[in-house]
Structure formats: structure tokens, C-alpha cells
């Protein structure tokens, strides 16, 4: 039964997810990795779960403004939201205004600020 326990970071997203290019191939730079480390260091818990009174480790950062929409914000700490795996899909496509309305979240590092 040990094989039934998922490996940390493993998701059940099917063939496309398992065979997609790695982070470097998808355009994530060392600057992004540094920004990600800053955000996860400042907020080690999932901010969406926290808004619900749940304590869960943030293992990912979500780009609020998608990289495809504005490449200049890909490495900006003000565009990253620390989330757990379960919440990452839930917040997909939500702006900071929508995140504030739905979960009461604010941007600690505003873009341009």
C-alpha cells in the first residue's frame, strides 16, 4: 500500500501535466525563483487556507496576473500569492480585487509600489 501514498508535489492532472516542459523550459528564471523564495519565506502558509481559519503549508506561488498576460510581472513579488496545491487551482484566474472580495486577501507587495 506504500505505493498509494502520493509523492509530495505529485498531482493527478494526467498525461499533459506529467509530460510538460520543466520550469526553465517554460520561461521561469532565477529571478522568479528568488521572488518565489521571498514570498514563501514571508508567508510560509497558504493565504487562502488562512482566510478560512485553516493552517496549511504554502508549497507553490500563484501568478495573479498570468505570465502570458504580462511577462514583466512574472518575477515581481507583488504578483505572487503563496498557496497550497489544493488552493492553486481554486484561485486560477482571480484578480487581486476578486481575491480581496472572495477571501479578504490583500497584496502585501503592490505592483509599482
C-alpha positions as CSV (number, residue, x, y, z in Angstrom):
1,X,0.0,0.0,0.0
2,X,3.0,2.3,0.2
3,X,2.6,3.0,-3.5
4,X,-0.8,4.6,-2.8
5,X,0.8,7.5,-1.0
6,X,1.4,10.4,-3.4
7,X,4.8,11.9,-3.6
8,X,5.0,15.5,-2.5
9,X,4.3,17.7,-5.4
10,X,2.7,14.9,-7.5
11,X,-0.7,15.9,-9.0
12,X,-3.3,13.9,-10.7
13,X,-3.5,16.1,-13.8
14,X,-2.9,13.4,-16.4
15,X,-0.6,12.9,-19.3
16,X,-0.2,16.6,-20.3
17,X,0.9,17.7,-16.8
18,X,3.4,14.8,-16.4
19,X,4.9,15.5,-19.8
20,X,5.0,19.3,-19.8
21,X,8.4,21.1,-20.1
22,X,10.2,21.9,-16.8
23,X,10.1,25.3,-15.2
24,X,13.2,26.6,-17.0
25,X,11.9,25.5,-20.4
26,X,8.6,27.3,-19.6
27,X,10.4,30.6,-19.0
28,X,10.8,30.7,-15.3
29,X,14.1,32.4,-14.5
30,X,16.4,32.5,-11.5
31,X,14.9,35.9,-10.7
32,X,11.5,34.2,-10.4
33,X,13.0,31.6,-8.1
34,X,14.3,34.4,-5.9
35,X,11.0,36.2,-5.8
36,X,9.3,32.9,-5.0
37,X,11.7,32.3,-2.1
38,X,11.0,35.8,-0.8
39,X,7.2,35.3,-0.9
40,X,7.3,31.8,0.6
41,X,9.7,33.0,3.3
42,X,7.4,35.9,4.3
43,X,4.3,33.8,4.0
44,X,5.0,30.1,4.7
45,X,1.3,29.3,5.0
46,X,-1.3,29.2,2.3
47,X,-3.1,32.6,2.4
48,X,-6.3,31.2,1.0
49,X,-6.5,28.5,3.7
50,X,-5.6,31.1,6.4
51,X,-8.6,33.2,5.3
52,X,-10.7,30.2,6.2
53,X,-9.0,29.6,9.5
54,X,-7.1,26.5,8.2
55,X,-3.4,26.1,8.6
56,X,-1.7,24.5,5.6
57,X,1.8,25.0,4.2
58,X,2.2,27.0,1.0
59,X,4.2,25.0,-1.4
60,X,3.5,27.0,-4.5
61,X,3.2,30.5,-5.7
62,X,0.4,31.6,-8.0
63,X,0.8,34.3,-10.6
64,X,-2.2,36.5,-10.0
65,X,-1.6,38.3,-13.4
66,X,-0.8,35.3,-15.7
67,X,2.7,35.3,-17.1
68,X,1.2,35.1,-20.6
69,X,-0.8,38.3,-20.0
70,X,2.2,40.4,-18.7
71,X,5.7,38.9,-18.8
72,X,7.1,41.9,-16.9
73,X,5.2,40.7,-13.8
74,X,6.4,37.1,-13.9
75,X,9.3,37.9,-11.5
76,X,7.5,40.5,-9.3
77,X,6.8,39.5,-5.7
78,X,3.6,41.6,-5.9
79,X,2.2,39.2,-8.4
80,X,2.8,36.0,-6.4
81,X,0.4,34.5,-4.0
82,X,1.6,31.7,-1.7
83,X,-0.8,28.8,-1.8
84,X,-1.1,25.1,-1.2
85,X,-1.6,22.7,-4.0
86,X,-5.4,22.3,-3.3
87,X,-6.0,26.1,-3.5
88,X,-3.8,26.8,-6.5
89,X,-6.5,25.6,-9.0
90,X,-9.2,27.4,-7.0
91,X,-7.6,30.8,-7.3
92,X,-6.8,30.5,-11.0
93,X,-7.9,33.5,-13.0
94,X,-8.8,35.6,-10.0
95,X,-7.5,39.2,-9.8
96,X,-6.4,40.9,-6.6
97,X,-9.8,42.6,-6.4
98,X,-11.6,39.2,-6.7
99,X,-9.2,37.7,-4.1
100,X,-10.0,40.6,-1.8
101,X,-13.7,40.1,-2.2
102,X,-13.8,36.3,-2.0
103,X,-11.1,35.7,0.6
104,X,-10.3,39.1,2.1
105,X,-6.7,38.9,0.8
106,X,-4.6,42.0,0.1
107,X,-1.4,42.4,-1.8
108,X,1.5,42.9,0.6
109,X,3.8,43.9,-2.2
110,X,1.7,46.0,-4.6
111,X,3.0,46.2,-8.2
112,X,4.6,49.5,-8.8
113,X,4.8,50.1,-5.0
